[in-house]
Amino acid sequence: MNNAALDRTDYRILREIQANGRISMVDLCKRVNLTKTPCAERVRRLEKSGAINGYFARLDPDLIDAAHVVMVQVQLSGTTAAELDAFNEAVRRVPQIQSCLMVAGGFDYLLKVRTRDIASYRELLGAVISQLPSVLQTHTYVVMEVVKDDVTLHLPSEKTGDLR
């Protein structure tokens, strides 16, 4: 499913589900002004297409020993397809790496890492991150304050006029 296949009602459904993944079908129907069957069919279509690719609970990092955040620049020793694939696959297996972005510029990847504290991060850096395939160099930036860390996506809306 591409953007062109989504209509205003689909976007309304996506906004509601993104705001509250536990919304009941009855409440969703009311909010998007559809009856149950067409609403449920649209949700199933959005799930099947991958537009909705999961539901999750947002956890409080302070309460689960994951409040220490660092951003890590990673430079690889080489960027062949095999080296990139090996690095990508290895990163996916490290649960403390919350986000991994391949970037253009003076380094190759930017990692967002969450640990219990600086000592835990230092251990992870030495034992895991620096040992990932093809890692040449890392630079760590300790996050002092999380100002915004939103997992929701901006969706076109009727209010902003950016719907087709």
C-alpha positions as CSV (number, residue, x, y, z in Angstrom):
1,M,0.0,0.0,0.0
2,N,1.4,3.4,-0.9
3,N,0.4,6.9,0.2
4,A,-1.9,7.3,-2.7
5,A,-3.9,4.3,-1.6
6,L,-4.8,6.0,1.8
7,D,-7.8,8.2,2.0
8,R,-8.9,10.7,4.6
9,T,-10.7,8.0,6.6
10,D,-7.6,5.8,6.6
11,Y,-5.6,8.7,8.0
12,R,-8.3,9.4,10.6
13,I,-8.1,5.7,11.7
14,L,-4.3,5.8,11.8
15,R,-4.3,9.0,13.9
16,E,-6.7,7.5,16.4
17,I,-4.9,4.2,16.7
18,Q,-1.5,5.9,17.0
19,A,-2.9,8.0,19.8
20,N,-4.4,5.0,21.6
21,G,-3.4,1.6,20.4
22,R,-5.9,0.1,22.9
23,I,-8.9,1.9,21.5
24,S,-12.0,-0.4,21.2
25,M,-13.5,-0.9,17.8
26,V,-16.7,0.7,19.1
27,D,-14.9,3.9,20.1
28,L,-12.8,3.9,16.9
29,C,-15.9,3.6,14.8
30,K,-17.5,6.6,16.6
31,R,-14.3,8.7,16.3
32,V,-14.0,8.1,12.5
33,N,-17.7,8.1,11.8
34,L,-17.9,4.5,10.4
35,T,-20.0,1.5,11.2
36,K,-18.3,-1.5,12.7
37,T,-17.8,-3.7,9.6
38,P,-16.3,-1.1,7.3
39,C,-14.1,0.2,10.1
40,A,-12.8,-3.2,11.0
41,E,-12.2,-4.0,7.4
42,R,-10.1,-0.9,7.0
43,V,-8.1,-1.7,10.1
44,R,-7.4,-5.2,8.8
45,R,-6.4,-3.8,5.4
46,L,-4.1,-1.2,7.1
47,E,-2.5,-4.0,9.2
48,K,-2.1,-6.4,6.2
49,S,-0.5,-3.7,4.1
50,G,2.0,-2.8,6.9
51,A,0.7,0.7,7.4
52,I,0.0,-0.5,10.9
53,N,2.9,-2.8,11.8
54,G,2.3,-3.4,15.4
55,Y,0.9,-2.3,18.7
56,F,3.1,-1.6,21.8
57,A,3.1,-0.2,25.3
58,R,5.1,2.9,26.0
59,L,7.3,2.1,29.0
60,D,8.8,4.6,31.5
61,P,12.6,4.3,31.2
62,D,13.1,5.6,34.7
63,L,11.1,2.7,36.2
64,I,12.8,0.0,34.2
65,D,16.5,0.9,34.6
66,A,16.9,2.4,31.1
67,A,17.0,6.1,31.8
68,H,20.6,6.7,30.8
69,V,20.7,7.7,27.1
70,V,23.7,8.2,24.9
71,M,24.0,8.9,21.2
72,V,27.0,7.1,19.5
73,Q,28.6,8.1,16.3
74,V,30.0,5.0,14.6
75,Q,32.6,5.0,11.8
76,L,33.2,1.7,10.0
77,S,36.5,0.6,8.6
78,G,34.7,-0.1,5.3
79,T,31.3,0.3,3.7
80,T,31.0,-2.6,1.3
81,A,27.6,-4.2,1.1
82,A,28.8,-7.2,3.1
83,E,30.3,-5.0,5.8
84,L,27.1,-2.9,6.1
85,D,24.9,-6.0,6.2
86,A,27.0,-7.6,8.9
87,F,27.0,-4.4,11.0
88,N,23.2,-4.0,10.5
89,E,22.5,-7.6,11.5
90,A,24.7,-7.4,14.6
91,V,23.1,-4.1,15.8
92,R,19.6,-5.7,15.6
93,R,20.7,-8.2,18.2
94,V,21.7,-5.6,20.8
95,P,18.7,-4.8,22.9
96,Q,20.2,-1.7,24.4
97,I,20.5,-0.1,21.0
98,Q,17.1,1.5,20.7
99,S,17.7,3.1,17.3
100,C,20.3,2.8,14.5
101,L,20.4,5.2,11.7
102,M,22.8,5.0,8.7
103,V,23.8,8.6,7.9
104,A,25.8,10.5,5.3
105,G,28.6,12.6,6.5
106,G,31.7,12.3,8.6
107,F,30.6,9.0,10.2
108,D,28.4,6.0,9.1
109,Y,25.9,5.4,11.8
110,L,24.2,7.1,14.7
111,L,23.0,4.9,17.5
112,K,20.6,5.8,20.3
113,V,21.5,3.6,23.3
114,R,19.7,3.2,26.6
115,T,21.3,1.7,29.7
116,R,20.9,1.8,33.5
117,D,23.8,4.2,34.1
118,I,27.2,5.4,32.7
119,A,29.0,2.3,34.1
120,S,26.6,0.0,32.3
121,Y,27.1,2.0,29.1
122,R,30.9,1.9,29.5
123,E,30.7,-1.9,29.8
124,L,28.4,-2.2,26.7
125,L,30.7,0.1,24.7
126,G,33.8,-2.0,25.5
127,A,32.3,-5.4,25.3
128,V,29.6,-5.0,22.6
129,I,29.5,-1.8,20.5
130,S,33.2,-1.6,19.8
131,Q,33.2,-5.3,18.8
132,L,30.5,-4.9,16.2
133,P,31.6,-5.9,12.7
134,S,33.9,-3.3,11.0
135,V,33.7,-0.7,13.8
136,L,36.7,1.6,13.4
137,Q,35.8,4.4,15.8
138,T,33.0,5.6,18.0
139,H,32.2,9.0,19.6
140,T,29.7,9.0,22.5
141,Y,27.5,11.9,23.5
142,V,25.8,11.6,26.8
143,V,22.2,13.0,26.8
144,M,21.7,15.4,29.7
145,E,17.9,15.9,29.1
146,V,15.4,14.4,26.8
147,V,13.4,17.3,25.5
148,K,11.3,15.4,23.0
149,D,11.3,11.7,22.2
150,D,8.1,11.1,20.3
151,V,7.4,7.7,18.7
152,T,4.3,8.9,16.9
153,L,4.5,9.9,13.2
154,H,3.2,13.1,11.7
155,L,0.2,12.2,9.6
156,P,-1.6,14.4,7.1
157,S,-4.7,16.0,8.5
158,E,-7.7,17.8,7.3
159,K,-6.9,20.7,9.7
160,T,-3.5,21.4,8.1
161,G,-4.8,20.8,4.6
162,D,-2.0,18.4,3.7
163,L,-4.4,15.6,2.7
164,R,-4.7,14.9,-1.0
